[in-house]
């Protein structure tokens, strides 16, 4: 399954897109009016600049919260997921690729870094840097395979439905974490 299918079929209502980036992959660069885009970096459509470890929203503020391609870059997966569940009324949707730093470098770093540089320059986030410095700047939290698998186990404790995702060059996981079943899962 493609990870964008999770959003297409399950996201509804007021949506918080945490770590939205340039919003190209999900929203074609233009999120709909029911989506609040937040990120640690600023893009043309970023509504709030924030750190996902502490979301500045009231409990149950959004029907759906998206954590798409985010948790592989954070140190404390459970903290970010707990925050997402706190501000979600109904559902948190997660995608997590199984792409560690070495796999990334082997598969597509030169193409990706070139595309990323062009995007960062376009949004005024950088002027220009060499490939290695950009990789260090933008993906300081690449994880090894063991850490990724530990993260997935942590996510499974909080989520109800798991999907296998296909990213083309590598696999991944998708999760639906329903708020209504969270309390019963945490008691087991």
Secondary structure, 3 states (H helix, E strand, C coil): CCHHHHHHHHCCCCEEEECCCCCHHHHCCCCCCCEEEEECCCCCCCCEECCCCCCCCCCCCEEEEEEECCHHHCCCHHHHHHHHHHHEEEEEEEEEECCCHHHHHHHHHHHHHHHHHHHHHHCCCCCCCCHHHHHHHHCCCCCCHHHHHHHHHHHHCCCCEEEEEECCCCEEEEEEEEHHHHHHHHHC
